[in-house]
Amino acid sequence: MKEGNFCCHKTTERSEKEYKSLMNRLSRIEGQIRGIKGMVERNVYCTDILIQVAAVNAALNSFNKELLAEHIRNCVVRDIREGKDETIEELVVILQKLMK
């Protein structure tokens, strides 16, 4: 399997609670991005925009942590129990990408 193509054919069934939580986080992030765009359009002072960008980065990191935790608890554990050891390499690659 080529690096970067691990999930091209996979899907994940999520609980309603997990789905709603992830979608709520993404909606907030989307709103923050629109807010930053508006700040640029209004010529807001650079440091004020940078503070908002830092908040978006923190929100994205929080989203990643939640998604990664659920991935490990569900997908990784299931695959290991089913003998799919390639999931470990997939997880290693994902962690390396997240830590850049």
mmCIF file as gemmi writes it, N, C-alpha and C atoms, coordinates in Angstrom:
data_model
loop_
_atom_site.group_PDB
_atom_site.id
_atom_site.type_symbol
_atom_site.label_atom_id
_atom_site.label_alt_id
_atom_site.label_comp_id
_atom_site.label_asym_id
_atom_site.label_entity_id
_atom_site.label_seq_id
_atom_site.pdbx_PDB_ins_code
_atom_site.Cartn_x
_atom_site.Cartn_y
_atom_site.Cartn_z
_atom_site.occupancy
_atom_site.B_iso_or_equiv
_atom_site.pdbx_formal_charge
_atom_site.auth_seq_id
_atom_site.auth_asym_id
_atom_site.pdbx_PDB_model_num
ATOM 1 N N . MET Axp A 1 ? 0.831 -1.179 0 1 0 ? 1 A 1
ATOM 2 C CA . MET Axp A 1 ? 0 0 0 1 0 ? 1 A 1
ATOM 3 C C . MET Axp A 1 ? 0.882 1.251 0 1 0 ? 1 A 1
ATOM 4 N N . LYS Axp A 2 ? 0.604 2.216 -0.835 1 0 ? 2 A 1
ATOM 5 C CA . LYS Axp A 2 ? 1.394 3.434 -0.918 1 0 ? 2 A 1
ATOM 6 C C . LYS Axp A 2 ? 1.077 4.37 0.241 1 0 ? 2 A 1
ATOM 7 N N . GLU Axp A 3 ? 2.123 5.07 0.733 1 0 ? 3 A 1
ATOM 8 C CA . GLU Axp A 3 ? 1.921 6.059 1.783 1 0 ? 3 A 1
ATOM 9 C C . GLU Axp A 3 ? 0.937 7.108 1.298 1 0 ? 3 A 1
ATOM 10 N N . GLY Axp A 4 ? 0.025 7.496 2.18 1 0 ? 4 A 1
ATOM 11 C CA . GLY Axp A 4 ? -0.929 8.527 1.848 1 0 ? 4 A 1
ATOM 12 C C . GLY Axp A 4 ? -2.22 8.001 1.238 1 0 ? 4 A 1
ATOM 13 N N . ASN Axp A 5 ? -2.254 6.724 0.867 1 0 ? 5 A 1
ATOM 14 C CA . ASN Axp A 5 ? -3.455 6.16 0.259 1 0 ? 5 A 1
ATOM 15 C C . ASN Axp A 5 ? -4.145 5.156 1.176 1 0 ? 5 A 1
ATOM 16 N N . PHE Axp A 6 ? -3.893 5.224 2.46 1 0 ? 6 A 1
ATOM 17 C CA . PHE Axp A 6 ? -4.449 4.246 3.373 1 0 ? 6 A 1
ATOM 18 C C . PHE Axp A 6 ? -5.968 4.272 3.4 1 0 ? 6 A 1
ATOM 19 N N . CYS Axp A 7 ? -6.552 5.441 3.381 1 0 ? 7 A 1
ATOM 20 C CA . CYS Axp A 7 ? -7.991 5.546 3.601 1 0 ? 7 A 1
ATOM 21 C C . CYS Axp A 7 ? -8.778 5.81 2.327 1 0 ? 7 A 1
ATOM 22 N N . CYS Axp A 8 ? -8.164 5.672 1.18 1 0 ? 8 A 1
ATOM 23 C CA . CYS Axp A 8 ? -8.857 6.023 -0.057 1 0 ? 8 A 1
ATOM 24 C C . CYS Axp A 8 ? -10.071 5.145 -0.308 1 0 ? 8 A 1
ATOM 25 N N . HIS Axp A 9 ? -10.137 3.98 0.246 1 0 ? 9 A 1
ATOM 26 C CA . HIS Axp A 9 ? -11.249 3.061 0.004 1 0 ? 9 A 1
ATOM 27 C C . HIS Axp A 9 ? -11.982 2.674 1.278 1 0 ? 9 A 1
ATOM 28 N N . LYS Axp A 10 ? -11.587 3.233 2.398 1 0 ? 10 A 1
ATOM 29 C CA . LYS Axp A 10 ? -12.186 2.873 3.672 1 0 ? 10 A 1
ATOM 30 C C . LYS Axp A 10 ? -13.223 3.916 4.082 1 0 ? 10 A 1
ATOM 31 N N . THR Axp A 11 ? -14.155 3.487 4.898 1 0 ? 11 A 1
ATOM 32 C CA . THR Axp A 11 ? -15.1 4.406 5.52 1 0 ? 11 A 1
ATOM 33 C C . THR Axp A 11 ? -15.169 4.067 6.999 1 0 ? 11 A 1
ATOM 34 N N . THR Axp A 12 ? -15.731 4.966 7.773 1 0 ? 12 A 1
ATOM 35 C CA . THR Axp A 12 ? -15.873 4.75 9.205 1 0 ? 12 A 1
ATOM 36 C C . THR Axp A 12 ? -17.295 5.047 9.623 1 0 ? 12 A 1
ATOM 37 N N . GLU Axp A 13 ? -17.918 4.088 10.257 1 0 ? 13 A 1
ATOM 38 C CA . GLU Axp A 13 ? -19.236 4.316 10.848 1 0 ? 13 A 1
ATOM 39 C C . GLU Axp A 13 ? -19.018 5.001 12.193 1 0 ? 13 A 1
ATOM 40 N N . ARG Axp A 14 ? -19.658 6.147 12.373 1 0 ? 14 A 1
ATOM 41 C CA . ARG Axp A 14 ? -19.521 6.889 13.619 1 0 ? 14 A 1
ATOM 42 C C . ARG Axp A 14 ? -20.845 6.891 14.357 1 0 ? 14 A 1
ATOM 43 N N . SER Axp A 15 ? -20.74 6.908 15.686 1 0 ? 15 A 1
ATOM 44 C CA . SER Axp A 15 ? -21.96 7.029 16.481 1 0 ? 15 A 1
ATOM 45 C C . SER Axp A 15 ? -22.545 8.421 16.237 1 0 ? 15 A 1
ATOM 46 N N . GLU Axp A 16 ? -23.82 8.565 16.53 1 0 ? 16 A 1
ATOM 47 C CA . GLU Axp A 16 ? -24.467 9.867 16.36 1 0 ? 16 A 1
ATOM 48 C C . GLU Axp A 16 ? -23.79 10.916 17.245 1 0 ? 16 A 1
ATOM 49 N N . LYS Axp A 17 ? -23.418 10.519 18.452 1 0 ? 17 A 1
ATOM 50 C CA . LYS Axp A 17 ? -22.756 11.445 19.383 1 0 ? 17 A 1
ATOM 51 C C . LYS Axp A 17 ? -21.412 11.913 18.808 1 0 ? 17 A 1
ATOM 52 N N . GLU Axp A 18 ? -20.605 10.977 18.31 1 0 ? 18 A 1
ATOM 53 C CA . GLU Axp A 18 ? -19.305 11.336 17.744 1 0 ? 18 A 1
ATOM 54 C C . GLU Axp A 18 ? -19.489 12.221 16.516 1 0 ? 18 A 1
ATOM 55 N N . TYR Axp A 19 ? -20.423 11.842 15.64 1 0 ? 19 A 1
ATOM 56 C CA . TYR Axp A 19 ? -20.693 12.615 14.433 1 0 ? 19 A 1
ATOM 57 C C . TYR Axp A 19 ? -21.077 14.052 14.777 1 0 ? 19 A 1
ATOM 58 N N . LYS Axp A 20 ? -22.007 14.216 15.711 1 0 ? 20 A 1
ATOM 59 C CA . LYS Axp A 20 ? -22.455 15.557 16.1 1 0 ? 20 A 1
ATOM 60 C C . LYS Axp A 20 ? -21.318 16.367 16.703 1 0 ? 20 A 1
ATOM 61 N N . SER Axp A 21 ? -20.506 15.741 17.527 1 0 ? 21 A 1
ATOM 62 C CA . SER Axp A 21 ? -19.387 16.433 18.153 1 0 ? 21 A 1
ATOM 63 C C . SER Axp A 21 ? -18.391 16.928 17.107 1 0 ? 21 A 1
ATOM 64 N N . LEU Axp A 22 ? -18.023 16.045 16.168 1 0 ? 22 A 1
ATOM 65 C CA . LEU Axp A 22 ? -17.079 16.437 15.122 1 0 ? 22 A 1
ATOM 66 C C . LEU Axp A 22 ? -17.66 17.529 14.234 1 0 ? 22 A 1
ATOM 67 N N . MET Axp A 23 ? -18.927 17.395 13.862 1 0 ? 23 A 1
ATOM 68 C CA . MET Axp A 23 ? -19.552 18.391 12.995 1 0 ? 23 A 1
ATOM 69 C C . MET Axp A 23 ? -19.679 19.739 13.706 1 0 ? 23 A 1
ATOM 70 N N . ASN Axp A 24 ? -19.989 19.729 14.996 1 0 ? 24 A 1
ATOM 71 C CA . ASN Axp A 24 ? -20.063 20.984 15.753 1 0 ? 24 A 1
ATOM 72 C C . ASN Axp A 24 ? -18.707 21.673 15.789 1 0 ? 24 A 1
ATOM 73 N N . ARG Axp A 25 ? -17.666 20.897 16.018 1 0 ? 25 A 1
ATOM 74 C CA . ARG Axp A 25 ? -16.314 21.48 16.022 1 0 ? 25 A 1
ATOM 75 C C . ARG Axp A 25 ? -15.978 22.085 14.667 1 0 ? 25 A 1
ATOM 76 N N . LEU Axp A 26 ? -16.287 21.347 13.596 1 0 ? 26 A 1
ATOM 77 C CA . LEU Axp A 26 ? -15.994 21.852 12.256 1 0 ? 26 A 1
ATOM 78 C C . LEU Axp A 26 ? -16.807 23.097 11.931 1 0 ? 26 A 1
ATOM 79 N N . SER Axp A 27 ? -18.041 23.155 12.373 1 0 ? 27 A 1
ATOM 80 C CA . SER Axp A 27 ? -18.863 24.347 12.133 1 0 ? 27 A 1
ATOM 81 C C . SER Axp A 27 ? -18.279 25.56 12.847 1 0 ? 27 A 1
ATOM 82 N N . ARG Axp A 28 ? -17.793 25.355 14.081 1 0 ? 28 A 1
ATOM 83 C CA . ARG Axp A 28 ? -17.16 26.467 14.801 1 0 ? 28 A 1
ATOM 84 C C . ARG Axp A 28 ? -15.894 26.925 14.087 1 0 ? 28 A 1
ATOM 85 N N . ILE Axp A 29 ? -15.094 25.969 13.628 1 0 ? 29 A 1
ATOM 86 C CA . ILE Axp A 29 ? -13.862 26.303 12.909 1 0 ? 29 A 1
ATOM 87 C C . ILE Axp A 29 ? -14.197 27.046 11.621 1 0 ? 29 A 1
ATOM 88 N N . GLU Axp A 30 ? -15.208 26.575 10.919 1 0 ? 30 A 1
ATOM 89 C CA . GLU Axp A 30 ? -15.641 27.242 9.694 1 0 ? 30 A 1
ATOM 90 C C . GLU Axp A 30 ? -16.044 28.686 9.978 1 0 ? 30 A 1
ATOM 91 N N . GLY Axp A 31 ? -16.756 28.897 11.063 1 0 ? 31 A 1
ATOM 92 C CA . GLY Axp A 31 ? -17.137 30.252 11.463 1 0 ? 31 A 1
ATOM 93 C C . GLY Axp A 31 ? -15.923 31.115 11.79 1 0 ? 31 A 1
ATOM 94 N N . GLN Axp A 32 ? -14.949 30.516 12.466 1 0 ? 32 A 1
ATOM 95 C CA . GLN Axp A 32 ? -13.73 31.256 12.779 1 0 ? 32 A 1
ATOM 96 C C . GLN Axp A 32 ? -12.998 31.667 11.499 1 0 ? 32 A 1
ATOM 97 N N . ILE Axp A 33 ? -12.939 30.779 10.53 1 0 ? 33 A 1
ATOM 98 C CA . ILE Axp A 33 ? -12.273 31.075 9.262 1 0 ? 33 A 1
ATOM 99 C C . ILE Axp A 33 ? -12.997 32.216 8.551 1 0 ? 33 A 1
ATOM 100 N N . ARG Axp A 34 ? -14.331 32.157 8.529 1 0 ? 34 A 1
ATOM 101 C CA . ARG Axp A 34 ? -15.094 33.254 7.918 1 0 ? 34 A 1
ATOM 102 C C . ARG Axp A 34 ? -14.819 34.566 8.64 1 0 ? 34 A 1
ATOM 103 N N . GLY Axp A 35 ? -14.682 34.482 9.961 1 0 ? 35 A 1
ATOM 104 C CA . GLY Axp A 35 ? -14.363 35.681 10.738 1 0 ? 35 A 1
ATOM 105 C C . GLY Axp A 35 ? -13.003 36.262 10.36 1 0 ? 35 A 1
ATOM 106 N N . ILE Axp A 36 ? -12.033 35.404 10.178 1 0 ? 36 A 1
ATOM 107 C CA . ILE Axp A 36 ? -10.698 35.854 9.767 1 0 ? 36 A 1
ATOM 108 C C . ILE Axp A 36 ? -10.754 36.485 8.385 1 0 ? 36 A 1
ATOM 109 N N . LYS Axp A 37 ? -11.486 35.865 7.492 1 0 ? 37 A 1
ATOM 110 C CA . LYS Axp A 37 ? -11.641 36.427 6.151 1 0 ? 37 A 1
ATOM 111 C C . LYS Axp A 37 ? -12.237 37.83 6.235 1 0 ? 37 A 1
ATOM 112 N N . GLY Axp A 38 ? -13.245 37.979 7.053 1 0 ? 38 A 1
ATOM 113 C CA . GLY Axp A 38 ? -13.856 39.299 7.247 1 0 ? 38 A 1
ATOM 114 C C . GLY Axp A 38 ? -12.876 40.304 7.828 1 0 ? 38 A 1
ATOM 115 N N . MET Axp A 39 ? -12.023 39.846 8.732 1 0 ? 39 A 1
ATOM 116 C CA . MET Axp A 39 ? -11.015 40.734 9.323 1 0 ? 39 A 1
ATOM 117 C C . MET Axp A 39 ? -10.059 41.238 8.243 1 0 ? 39 A 1
ATOM 118 N N . VAL Axp A 40 ? -9.645 40.345 7.354 1 0 ? 40 A 1
ATOM 119 C CA . VAL Axp A 40 ? -8.751 40.743 6.268 1 0 ? 40 A 1
ATOM 120 C C . VAL Axp A 40 ? -9.461 41.742 5.357 1 0 ? 40 A 1
ATOM 121 N N . GLU Axp A 41 ? -10.71 41.454 5.038 1 0 ? 41 A 1
ATOM 122 C CA . GLU Axp A 41 ? -11.483 42.354 4.174 1 0 ? 41 A 1
ATOM 123 C C . GLU Axp A 41 ? -11.638 43.742 4.798 1 0 ? 41 A 1
ATOM 124 N N . ARG Axp A 42 ? -11.708 43.81 6.126 1 0 ? 42 A 1
ATOM 125 C CA . ARG Axp A 42 ? -11.858 45.092 6.834 1 0 ? 42 A 1
ATOM 126 C C . ARG Axp A 42 ? -10.522 45.72 7.203 1 0 ? 42 A 1
ATOM 127 N N . ASN Axp A 43 ? -9.433 45.126 6.733 1 0 ? 43 A 1
ATOM 128 C CA . ASN Axp A 43 ? -8.087 45.649 7.012 1 0 ? 43 A 1
ATOM 129 C C . ASN Axp A 43 ? -7.786 45.75 8.504 1 0 ? 43 A 1
ATOM 130 N N . VAL Axp A 44 ? -8.232 44.733 9.258 1 0 ? 44 A 1
ATOM 131 C CA . VAL Axp A 44 ? -7.952 44.679 10.696 1 0 ? 44 A 1
ATOM 132 C C . VAL Axp A 44 ? -6.442 44.54 10.897 1 0 ? 44 A 1
ATOM 133 N N . TYR Axp A 45 ? -5.957 45.071 11.994 1 0 ? 45 A 1
ATOM 134 C CA . TYR Axp A 45 ? -4.537 45.063 12.323 1 0 ? 45 A 1
ATOM 135 C C . TYR Axp A 45 ? -3.992 43.629 12.351 1 0 ? 45 A 1
ATOM 136 N N . CYS Axp A 46 ? -2.803 43.456 11.812 1 0 ? 46 A 1
ATOM 137 C CA . CYS Axp A 46 ? -2.19 42.132 11.619 1 0 ? 46 A 1
ATOM 138 C C . CYS Axp A 46 ? -2.182 41.269 12.876 1 0 ? 46 A 1
ATOM 139 N N . THR Axp A 47 ? -1.76 41.82 13.992 1 0 ? 47 A 1
ATOM 140 C CA . THR Axp A 47 ? -1.648 40.989 15.192 1 0 ? 47 A 1
ATOM 141 C C . THR Axp A 47 ? -3.004 40.489 15.66 1 0 ? 47 A 1
ATOM 142 N N . ASP Axp A 48 ? -4.053 41.269 15.444 1 0 ? 48 A 1
ATOM 143 C CA . ASP Axp A 48 ? -5.386 40.803 15.813 1 0 ? 48 A 1
ATOM 144 C C . ASP Axp A 48 ? -5.794 39.602 14.964 1 0 ? 48 A 1
ATOM 145 N N . ILE Axp A 49 ? -5.441 39.639 13.689 1 0 ? 49 A 1
ATOM 146 C CA . ILE Axp A 49 ? -5.729 38.507 12.799 1 0 ? 49 A 1
ATOM 147 C C . ILE Axp A 49 ? -4.897 37.298 13.21 1 0 ? 49 A 1
ATOM 148 N N . LEU Axp A 50 ? -3.624 37.521 13.51 1 0 ? 50 A 1
ATOM 149 C CA . LEU Axp A 50 ? -2.75 36.417 13.905 1 0 ? 50 A 1
ATOM 150 C C . LEU Axp A 50 ? -3.264 35.708 15.157 1 0 ? 50 A 1
ATOM 151 N N . ILE Axp A 51 ? -3.824 36.456 16.083 1 0 ? 51 A 1
ATOM 152 C CA . ILE Axp A 51 ? -4.385 35.853 17.299 1 0 ? 51 A 1
ATOM 153 C C . ILE Axp A 51 ? -5.557 34.948 16.933 1 0 ? 51 A 1
ATOM 154 N N . GLN Axp A 52 ? -6.384 35.389 15.994 1 0 ? 52 A 1
ATOM 155 C CA . GLN Axp A 52 ? -7.509 34.564 15.561 1 0 ? 52 A 1
ATOM 156 C C . GLN Axp A 52 ? -7.04 33.318 14.808 1 0 ? 52 A 1
ATOM 157 N N . VAL Axp A 53 ? -5.987 33.465 14.017 1 0 ? 53 A 1
ATOM 158 C CA . VAL Axp A 53 ? -5.416 32.314 13.307 1 0 ? 53 A 1
ATOM 159 C C . VAL Axp A 53 ? -4.884 31.298 14.317 1 0 ? 53 A 1
ATOM 160 N N . ALA Axp A 54 ? -4.246 31.775 15.377 1 0 ? 54 A 1
ATOM 161 C CA . ALA Axp A 54 ? -3.758 30.871 16.421 1 0 ? 54 A 1
ATOM 162 C C . ALA Axp A 54 ? -4.924 30.125 17.073 1 0 ? 54 A 1
ATOM 163 N N . ALA Axp A 55 ? -6.045 30.81 17.252 1 0 ? 55 A 1
ATOM 164 C CA . ALA Axp A 55 ? -7.228 30.163 17.831 1 0 ? 55 A 1
ATOM 165 C C . ALA Axp A 55 ? -7.759 29.075 16.898 1 0 ? 55 A 1
ATOM 166 N N . VAL Axp A 56 ? -7.739 29.328 15.593 1 0 ? 56 A 1
ATOM 167 C CA . VAL Axp A 56 ? -8.181 28.321 14.629 1 0 ? 56 A 1
ATOM 168 C C . VAL Axp A 56 ? -7.232 27.121 14.644 1 0 ? 56 A 1
ATOM 169 N N . ASN Axp A 57 ? -5.934 27.387 14.699 1 0 ? 57 A 1
ATOM 170 C CA . ASN Axp A 57 ? -4.962 26.288 14.776 1 0 ? 57 A 1
ATOM 171 C C . ASN Axp A 57 ? -5.223 25.428 16.013 1 0 ? 57 A 1
ATOM 172 N N . ALA Axp A 58 ? -5.493 26.066 17.137 1 0 ? 58 A 1
ATOM 173 C CA . ALA Axp A 58 ? -5.776 25.329 18.367 1 0 ? 58 A 1
ATOM 174 C C . ALA Axp A 58 ? -7.054 24.507 18.215 1 0 ? 58 A 1
ATOM 175 N N . ALA Axp A 59 ? -8.06 25.079 17.568 1 0 ? 59 A 1
ATOM 176 C CA . ALA Axp A 59 ? -9.318 24.365 17.359 1 0 ? 59 A 1
ATOM 177 C C . ALA Axp A 59 ? -9.108 23.165 16.435 1 0 ? 59 A 1
ATOM 178 N N . LEU Axp A 60 ? -8.312 23.33 15.387 1 0 ? 60 A 1
ATOM 179 C CA . LEU Axp A 60 ? -8.013 22.209 14.488 1 0 ? 60 A 1
ATOM 180 C C . LEU Axp A 60 ? -7.233 21.12 15.206 1 0 ? 60 A 1
ATOM 181 N N . ASN Axp A 61 ? -6.278 21.514 16.051 1 0 ? 61 A 1
ATOM 182 C CA . ASN Axp A 61 ? -5.525 20.529 16.826 1 0 ? 61 A 1
ATOM 183 C C . ASN Axp A 61 ? -6.452 19.754 17.759 1 0 ? 61 A 1
ATOM 184 N N . SER Axp A 62 ? -7.389 20.449 18.356 1 0 ? 62 A 1
ATOM 185 C CA . SER Axp A 62 ? -8.352 19.8 19.245 1 0 ? 62 A 1
ATOM 186 C C . SER Axp A 62 ? -9.228 18.82 18.462 1 0 ? 62 A 1
ATOM 187 N N . PHE Axp A 63 ? -9.655 19.22 17.271 1 0 ? 63 A 1
ATOM 188 C CA . PHE Axp A 63 ? -10.424 18.332 16.398 1 0 ? 63 A 1
ATOM 189 C C . PHE Axp A 63 ? -9.608 17.087 16.073 1 0 ? 63 A 1
ATOM 190 N N . ASN Axp A 64 ? -8.331 17.284 15.697 1 0 ? 64 A 1
ATOM 191 C CA . ASN Axp A 64 ? -7.456 16.149 15.376 1 0 ? 64 A 1
ATOM 192 C C . ASN Axp A 64 ? -7.318 15.202 16.556 1 0 ? 64 A 1
ATOM 193 N N . LYS Axp A 65 ? -7.147 15.744 17.758 1 0 ? 65 A 1
ATOM 194 C CA . LYS Axp A 65 ? -6.999 14.901 18.944 1 0 ? 65 A 1
ATOM 195 C C . LYS Axp A 65 ? -8.238 14.055 19.171 1 0 ? 65 A 1
ATOM 196 N N . GLU Axp A 66 ? -9.407 14.663 19.031 1 0 ? 66 A 1
ATOM 197 C CA . GLU Axp A 66 ? -10.65 13.923 19.231 1 0 ? 66 A 1
ATOM 198 C C . GLU Axp A 66 ? -10.803 12.831 18.171 1 0 ? 66 A 1
ATOM 199 N N . LEU Axp A 67 ? -10.553 13.176 16.919 1 0 ? 67 A 1
ATOM 200 C CA . LEU Axp A 67 ? -10.695 12.208 15.837 1 0 ? 67 A 1
ATOM 201 C C . LEU Axp A 67 ? -9.666 11.081 15.962 1 0 ? 67 A 1
ATOM 202 N N . LEU Axp A 68 ? -8.426 11.429 16.298 1 0 ? 68 A 1
ATOM 203 C CA . LEU Axp A 68 ? -7.385 10.423 16.46 1 0 ? 68 A 1
ATOM 204 C C . LEU Axp A 68 ? -7.709 9.467 17.608 1 0 ? 68 A 1
ATOM 205 N N . ALA Axp A 69 ? -8.181 10.009 18.719 1 0 ? 69 A 1
ATOM 206 C CA . ALA Axp A 69 ? -8.532 9.167 19.864 1 0 ? 69 A 1
ATOM 207 C C . ALA Axp A 69 ? -9.627 8.173 19.487 1 0 ? 69 A 1
ATOM 208 N N . GLU Axp A 70 ? -10.641 8.636 18.791 1 0 ? 70 A 1
ATOM 209 C CA . GLU Axp A 70 ? -11.716 7.745 18.369 1 0 ? 70 A 1
ATOM 210 C C . GLU Axp A 70 ? -11.215 6.722 17.353 1 0 ? 70 A 1
ATOM 211 N N . HIS Axp A 71 ? -10.318 7.153 16.471 1 0 ? 71 A 1
ATOM 212 C CA . HIS Axp A 71 ? -9.743 6.24 15.485 1 0 ? 71 A 1
ATOM 213 C C . HIS Axp A 71 ? -8.995 5.1 16.181 1 0 ? 71 A 1
ATOM 214 N N . ILE Axp A 72 ? -8.19 5.45 17.176 1 0 ? 72 A 1
ATOM 215 C CA . ILE Axp A 72 ? -7.431 4.429 17.902 1 0 ? 72 A 1
ATOM 216 C C . ILE Axp A 72 ? -8.377 3.508 18.665 1 0 ? 72 A 1
ATOM 217 N N . ARG Axp A 73 ? -9.342 4.104 19.393 1 0 ? 73 A 1
ATOM 218 C CA . ARG Axp A 73 ? -10.268 3.304 20.202 1 0 ? 73 A 1
ATOM 219 C C . ARG Axp A 73 ? -11.115 2.352 19.359 1 0 ? 73 A 1
ATOM 220 N N . ASN Axp A 74 ? -11.456 2.759 18.165 1 0 ? 74 A 1
ATOM 221 C CA . ASN Axp A 74 ? -12.379 1.965 17.353 1 0 ? 74 A 1
ATOM 222 C C . ASN Axp A 74 ? -11.674 1.263 16.199 1 0 ? 74 A 1
ATOM 223 N N . CYS Axp A 75 ? -11.225 2.01 15.208 1 0 ? 75 A 1
ATOM 224 C CA . CYS Axp A 75 ? -10.679 1.417 13.976 1 0 ? 75 A 1
ATOM 225 C C . CYS Axp A 75 ? -9.407 0.611 14.237 1 0 ? 75 A 1
ATOM 226 N N . VAL Axp A 76 ? -8.462 1.198 14.962 1 0 ? 76 A 1
ATOM 227 C CA . VAL Axp A 76 ? -7.18 0.53 15.179 1 0 ? 76 A 1
ATOM 228 C C . VAL Axp A 76 ? -7.372 -0.729 16.02 1 0 ? 76 A 1
ATOM 229 N N . VAL Axp A 77 ? -8.106 -0.612 17.104 1 0 ? 77 A 1
ATOM 230 C CA . VAL Axp A 77 ? -8.34 -1.771 17.969 1 0 ? 77 A 1
ATOM 231 C C . VAL Axp A 77 ? -9.044 -2.883 17.196 1 0 ? 77 A 1
ATOM 232 N N . ARG Axp A 78 ? -10.067 -2.535 16.429 1 0 ? 78 A 1
ATOM 233 C CA . ARG Axp A 78 ? -10.792 -3.537 15.639 1 0 ? 78 A 1
ATOM 234 C C . ARG Axp A 78 ? -9.861 -4.23 14.653 1 0 ? 78 A 1
ATOM 235 N N . ASP Axp A 79 ? -9.078 -3.427 13.911 1 0 ? 79 A 1
ATOM 236 C CA . ASP Axp A 79 ? -8.189 -4.014 12.908 1 0 ? 79 A 1
ATOM 237 C C . ASP Axp A 79 ? -7.139 -4.924 13.532 1 0 ? 79 A 1
ATOM 238 N N . ILE Axp A 80 ? -6.586 -4.524 14.665 1 0 ? 80 A 1
ATOM 239 C CA . ILE Axp A 80 ? -5.586 -5.365 15.332 1 0 ? 80 A 1
ATOM 240 C C . ILE Axp A 80 ? -6.221 -6.678 15.777 1 0 ? 80 A 1
ATOM 241 N N . ARG Axp A 81 ? -7.419 -6.596 16.336 1 0 ? 81 A 1
ATOM 242 C CA . ARG Axp A 81 ? -8.12 -7.822 16.748 1 0 ? 81 A 1
ATOM 243 C C . ARG Axp A 81 ? -8.4 -8.734 15.564 1 0 ? 81 A 1
ATOM 244 N N . GLU Axp A 82 ? -8.585 -8.128 14.382 1 0 ? 82 A 1
ATOM 245 C CA . GLU Axp A 82 ? -8.844 -8.913 13.164 1 0 ? 82 A 1
ATOM 246 C C . GLU Axp A 82 ? -7.555 -9.345 12.475 1 0 ? 82 A 1
ATOM 247 N N . GLY Axp A 83 ? -6.402 -9.024 13.099 1 0 ? 83 A 1
ATOM 248 C CA . GLY Axp A 83 ? -5.124 -9.45 12.543 1 0 ? 83 A 1
ATOM 249 C C . GLY Axp A 83 ? -4.587 -8.565 11.433 1 0 ? 83 A 1
ATOM 250 N N . LYS Axp A 84 ? -5.132 -7.375 11.284 1 0 ? 84 A 1
ATOM 251 C CA . LYS Axp A 84 ? -4.686 -6.456 10.233 1 0 ? 84 A 1
ATOM 252 C C . LYS Axp A 84 ? -3.539 -5.592 10.77 1 0 ? 84 A 1
ATOM 253 N N . ASP Axp A 85 ? -2.347 -6.166 10.786 1 0 ? 85 A 1
ATOM 254 C CA . ASP Axp A 85 ? -1.187 -5.482 11.357 1 0 ? 85 A 1
ATOM 255 C C . ASP Axp A 85 ? -0.769 -4.243 10.57 1 0 ? 85 A 1
ATOM 256 N N . GLU Axp A 86 ? -1.175 -4.135 9.298 1 0 ? 86 A 1
ATOM 257 C CA . GLU Axp A 86 ? -0.814 -2.954 8.5 1 0 ? 86 A 1
ATOM 258 C C . GLU Axp A 86 ? -1.416 -1.671 9.096 1 0 ? 86 A 1
ATOM 259 N N . THR Axp A 87 ? -2.412 -1.829 9.946 1 0 ? 87 A 1
ATOM 260 C CA . THR Axp A 87 ? -3.022 -0.67 10.601 1 0 ? 87 A 1
ATOM 261 C C . THR Axp A 87 ? -2.019 0.039 11.506 1 0 ? 87 A 1
ATOM 262 N N . ILE Axp A 88 ? -1.093 -0.706 12.089 1 0 ? 88 A 1
ATOM 263 C CA . ILE Axp A 88 ? -0.065 -0.098 12.938 1 0 ? 88 A 1
ATOM 264 C C . ILE Axp A 88 ? 0.793 0.846 12.101 1 0 ? 88 A 1
ATOM 265 N N . GLU Axp A 89 ? 1.227 0.408 10.925 1 0 ? 89 A 1
ATOM 266 C CA . GLU Axp A 89 ? 2.036 1.264 10.055 1 0 ? 89 A 1
ATOM 267 C C . GLU Axp A 89 ? 1.231 2.479 9.614 1 0 ? 89 A 1
ATOM 268 N N . GLU Axp A 90 ? -0.03 2.274 9.32 1 0 ? 90 A 1
ATOM 269 C CA . GLU Axp A 90 ? -0.901 3.39 8.949 1 0 ? 90 A 1
ATOM 270 C C . GLU Axp A 90 ? -0.952 4.424 10.072 1 0 ? 90 A 1
ATOM 271 N N . LEU Axp A 91 ? -1.088 3.947 11.3 1 0 ? 91 A 1
ATOM 272 C CA . LEU Axp A 91 ? -1.137 4.838 12.462 1 0 ? 91 A 1
ATOM 273 C C . LEU Axp A 91 ? 0.181 5.581 12.632 1 0 ? 91 A 1
ATOM 274 N N . VAL Axp A 92 ? 1.297 4.889 12.457 1 0 ? 92 A 1
ATOM 275 C CA . VAL Axp A 92 ? 2.616 5.526 12.562 1 0 ? 92 A 1
ATOM 276 C C . VAL Axp A 92 ? 2.753 6.643 11.535 1 0 ? 92 A 1
ATOM 277 N N . VAL Axp A 93 ? 2.352 6.386 10.296 1 0 ? 93 A 1
ATOM 278 C CA . VAL Axp A 93 ? 2.441 7.389 9.234 1 0 ? 93 A 1
ATOM 279 C C . VAL Axp A 93 ? 1.561 8.596 9.575 1 0 ? 93 A 1
ATOM 280 N N . ILE Axp A 94 ? 0.352 8.339 10.042 1 0 ? 94 A 1
ATOM 281 C CA . ILE Axp A 94 ? -0.554 9.438 10.4 1 0 ? 94 A 1
ATOM 282 C C . ILE Axp A 94 ? 0.039 10.272 11.529 1 0 ? 94 A 1
ATOM 283 N N . LEU Axp A 95 ? 0.572 9.622 12.554 1 0 ? 95 A 1
ATOM 284 C CA . LEU Axp A 95 ? 1.177 10.349 13.681 1 0 ? 95 A 1
ATOM 285 C C . LEU Axp A 95 ? 2.367 11.196 13.209 1 0 ? 95 A 1
ATOM 286 N N . GLN Axp A 96 ? 3.187 10.654 12.302 1 0 ? 96 A 1
ATOM 287 C CA . GLN Axp A 96 ? 4.3 11.423 11.789 1 0 ? 96 A 1
ATOM 288 C C . GLN Axp A 96 ? 3.822 12.656 11.037 1 0 ? 96 A 1
ATOM 289 N N . LYS Axp A 97 ? 2.76 12.527 10.273 1 0 ? 97 A 1
ATOM 290 C CA . LYS Axp A 97 ? 2.214 13.669 9.538 1 0 ? 97 A 1
ATOM 291 C C . LYS Axp A 97 ? 1.628 14.705 10.492 1 0 ? 97 A 1
ATOM 292 N N . LEU Axp A 98 ? 0.982 14.253 11.549 1 0 ? 98 A 1
ATOM 293 C CA . LEU Axp A 98 ? 0.39 15.175 12.505 1 0 ? 98 A 1
ATOM 294 C C . LEU Axp A 98 ? 1.436 15.926 13.323 1 0 ? 98 A 1
ATOM 295 N N . MET Axp A 99 ? 2.623 15.344 13.452 1 0 ? 99 A 1
ATOM 296 C CA . MET Axp A 99 ? 3.667 15.949 14.285 1 0 ? 99 A 1
ATOM 297 C C . MET Axp A 99 ? 4.624 16.827 13.51 1 0 ? 99 A 1
ATOM 298 N N . LYS Axp A 100 ? 4.358 17.085 12.249 1 0 ? 100 A 1
ATOM 299 C CA . LYS Axp A 100 ? 5.232 17.973 11.466 1 0 ? 100 A 1
ATOM 300 C C . LYS Axp A 100 ? 5.147 19.378 11.946 1 0 ? 100 A 1
